[in-house]
């Protein structure tokens, strides 16, 4: 009976009286000693059983009728108003008109007092018809194979992604698109520092999304706070926060972005406090402590993280005149160059305590990828004056070409890929993250040391890009 009542209660309050009635029904009677008593008992028992059976049939009927309502879509359209709620860090809700149409949810229907941006909307509501906008109109006039169409379609996707983040996760680090809630990954600790906002600033500018950029800038100047009681990734905070702020400053010359970049970069400096100058993977923003990931073998630092600080820190030193940022990142890179490399390859793990390699794992994908990219771009950033960076890049790519570039012999197209290496053993797999390397090799072919490398780099870039394309096309 309890299961029946609970199942019925999911359909509404109509089952409460049924549940109460079932609770007080007599299910047995007292047996008398006389024959007449036995006859009377049997008659009473039969009548009671008939009542119970009738009630069970009636309950089943109610369960079917009311239960069906749980599966019937809402046929009544909810009223809709033009409103967007942008939650601030203080918990207040601010309006940003003209961003999105969303169902209006009365204040007394908000679950648990959460911000309106986190409210769940009835999944059975009717979908709004798509709104025709200027981008859609212009797309209809373009050839789908033209660069203009593709460029505009990318802008449309960017608008869609930003609109979802702004509506459902404003001020959070990331958006979980299915549940439509904010999310903070381990790389950002437990903070709510708007990583998506900061990392998207320059994209908003380049896309010509100036209204969205205005709202993002307002959040950065008024809400972004780096005084957080949490460990965060030194690498992620450098490339997404320092890099995001500085690239937007380079495009707009808005001093507010540079000031914020200085603020966060200063809080990252304790990460470089090891005896070797190799930065720790994590830094506590409030306490100024550094440490490495628990999952890293021997608590080693990561190649891609150690070697992906140079561009942001060098530019910040150039803008501020404070050399400390560039010196810290440059010393970390030098520590990688000093480590022994008998096969010319850089391993993905290195100890911040003694500068020796840890686990002998080589990958152009995760844990290694951007180290190679930053060598090449450091050379370009200095107008090709950083010749050491270019030399180290060419040496590393030559070693990778000799040991790790291979063809998939069992594939009809003989696709080219870059293998990994673990403890001296070649592993026939390539990370998806390694797909960035097609562009890197093409860029590296420019001003290569000789004609052979120029042609080799460009061909390798084409081959890897074809492989990555096939991984989707198939």
Steps between C-alpha positions, in 0.01 A plus 500: 500500500785737576646451151159559340447815702848638422459432131163668503629801691736585212189595300357747750326533836188300407641178640537620859149398602546164329818436696329592827203280420724203428684556826183450711343210309450191721691209355396235754225430755490325834415125468203377720492158662141400407389365162267793465788727577708328235225541244459863591875548475516337155220719373662810642837394359356454149339843510822658624699329227256624237540855630877472488491367143265779392726760660807352330324520161400857576854593601638343183251705299609821675865412451453456126293816462707736707831337412438567132519872567868459582568396140276741314685807372387832633245626246482843649773735391669687778505875479833635383668829568819661376737458794852382573632458851869547562596388851773693672744360750298646783199289403291788372338473159552773243316546173680522170225580248510379147704185554250215490136401525435260782192381691406723791515315832319669791704574807304256716573216260877530527635181656688557822560870435758443225567767241258505211779406263517158671129426496386194312241560231229242436651256251159459335459864403455583136813618326506856376517541123851592385558872477615622163794734545739689279754216495242246380382738230854559378583128509209431265664722239841329509644190339542235772843408364630857509738630770251780572226249586727297725631807678147629564378159612781486756385836630147363529628206705697736723188706565304185584765376744538838668124545530469168684784583738367849567153372578577194709850536649595866506798552731571128531817352351323270257154402379362146518281514188271205578405592856537871421700572813835653581802281566850545640753235406793399717734728304312800642447353847173597661510854368244693299729724298319504165771312308277486191450877510870581529610238248243627247572873517724516194268267306205729568703790365612315188145377434369854516276409796545839663187500716601168649854628551366805683312281747803272539728797570257628761509164676881488490539847649223468760480132594827319419679431827828306530501489880388138507555233765586228249775326306482570127700382200801724432485402135127558449505830685792615285361412158133583568512789744835671442488414129131587461540837668822595321378401154191715551718786619709464183183533291327777695778681696255504791711538815245312711601173338871558557444587866309177557775303323760647737280414797466131417857456369633628831296239684649227279862584582521274809455203267857563379643461851666161450878465534534437126265777385272239346148614589258290700181398323275653767513821700281616788376848410462620857780320686759514221591131523602276212456125453463239227214276398447190714459287187835605352762221534746602774307828536689627197422816304356469148695586184212681327429704813862594570565599138179693439556821695751683284275698265269645764768582756739652246226727363394605850858598585519699178180689584580569865878530496512244783743228393404250769224338294724434200792389716292239684360346181836514324677324789241222491563449128876494554456225760335285232789564260754394766340160560677210331342383172700207356247438223421869443147460639338694783316290757166607644600492869782692669582543869487855640737385776801391293414573135519133398247329278235287665295240320640447148190590304507697173190638330414772254153492653396541862777595748745603227318683218531875562864485611603453136254762381638761740859443389402595147281792604759640742729532201227681306400719796852641523505576128722191458759629744459204738713268290541252787126433493508436124801267527343300781176474303677367188702251705190371677299461177789321332512248787123453483520449126764229534344308788126561506356599160344193337242380249203280580597209276167322540307806387414535127610864506819428696416786734792673671499543877738574787547212743564527871790347689493345846819381671675464165214305341307650210122512545294508180247764595457874462300728730226715356679797657792434265284620212616855572840396365389520136488877527817511709701309240367723222597810698841350571563449129524878465862612529614144568879455525520334160289407200474135602348583837272757343349238269500227767319716758234610254433147377481367854251774588282404203518129581406539866214732415368242254518230769310714749241586237449130425448430869185712477396423142496125562 
